[in-house]
Amino acid sequence: MTLAIVASEWANFLLRWTHVIAGIAWIGSSFYFVHLDLSLRKHDGLAQGVGGEAWQVHGGGFYNMVKYIVAPPHLPKELTWFKWEAYATWLSGFALFISLYYTNAELYLIDRTVLDISPMTAIAISLGGLIAGWVVYDLLCKSPLGRNDLLLGIVGFVLLVAVSYGYTKVFSGRGAYVQIGAMIGTIMVASVAMTIIPNQRKIVVDLLAGRTPDPALGAAGKQRSVHNNYLTLPVVFLMISNHYPLAFASRWNWVIIGLVVVIGVTVRHFYNSRHAHKPTPWWTWGVAAAAFIAIVVLSSPATFTGKSASAAPARQVAFADVQEIVISRCSMCHAAEPVWDGVGVPPKGVMLETPAQIREHASAIYVQAAMTHAMPPGGNVTEISDEDRAVLAAWYESGAKTQ
Ligand code: HEC
């Protein structure tokens, strides 16, 4: 293994580690502040300008939290800003996106059987989406529609499903999922960078100048921060979906994205309502469960793109045939020393060279290459035939024997 491969593998790992940690810090503070906001209570005797108070116990002490709406009479000496969690999540995420999906666009972003485009075109379509997503979202929030949260939510949802449909007709299912996740993530971070923080800065400037800040500044920031809270769960689903072809390789992958948004939003609604001490909306779990069952049904084998491999009658196949298929279609990448350009180490540690290795990964081979067409990647770069997929399926279904 050359030094370059070791360096790039570790650089990737480091980026991913940073991304996950920054994301945890960001989501954690987002959950915390939405919870805190909802649990604030108004009562007599609060200081001037205080909109509500909450008591919390954590880490061996009691916290007395008060929120000033819009701002305290004077700027405090020390003020903690919450922005680098968000920025670090986006920066590390974008770097990761480039290092995996843009650098290896043929494998990860493009599916030639969906649309045969060049890596440069794919990257342009991806970048364009990241920017357009934010511009459209921002305009919607600032338009008259932005004053009606429910209507804004419905329009946003319909647009998101339409864009998901569009990207699944341009990219591989896997590429489309990460693209949509990146678009939502970009909207969330841009809200912090372009609306929430600038508005807070204006409020600070007003305070310093002895002016009363405009409540609309705080309200706009609050609206974006609530949107971010509702979008968190779907984004995390999309970001970890790449290991689960049942979701991204289904013909209904774009419908699944819509259902995941429904689940994420209803689950957040449940907790947010409880934190606000409103009547508990138990129905949300019914909706979330129904949406999840619908996802499972939509990802059943019959709904996969291309012909269903397991439709072929289960028959006995010789292991020699299976090995021959795997060696000629998979092991150029899945080997101790891959020979495929751009694949430095066996992807995900999966080596498919010896009978023992093929046997060990039998169920993964079945999921990735027979049930779904997630492998070979890039829309079947090594051109495995449907008959060969059927052989792999029959082998697994008849017990995955190696002699
Ligand atoms: C052109 C290179 C290439 C070829 C050919 C290829 N794969 Fe892969 N495979 C990859 C890459 C890259 C990944 C890692 C994807 C990721 O990062 O999640 C992968 C991942 C996998 C995984 C692990 C999935 C996971 O997320 O845990 C399995 C199993 C797999 N491939 C099976 C196969 C089989 C079976 C074939 C042949 C039919 C095949 N691959 C052909 C590149 C290839």
Residues whose N, C-alpha, C, O or C-beta is under 5 A from the ligand:
A	BS01	HEC	N242 H243 R329 C330 C333 W340 P347 K348 V350 A364 I365 Q368 A369 M375 P376 P377 V381 T382
